[in-house]
Amino acid sequence: MLYEGFRKIFWGFILVFLEIHLLIIDILPDPIGYYLIFSGINLLNKHYGVSSKGKGFALGLVIL
């Protein structure tokens, strides 16, 4: 479970920080990256009792 959670967080950060533009449109949408970060934190929180501050912050960024 630890591997899966950190893998989702890693790929979420990659999607958020990579910016590939086609003319002026970013083709990698950030909410998908933030959702991957949220799901990775949620997975770690279920099994290891990690603090839920990051979970709330990532969910807010998905909605924003």
Secondary structure, DSSP 4 states (H G I P E B T S, - for coil): -HHHHHHHHHHHHHHHH---EETTEESS-HHHHHHHHHHHHHHHHHHH---SHHHHHHHHHHH-
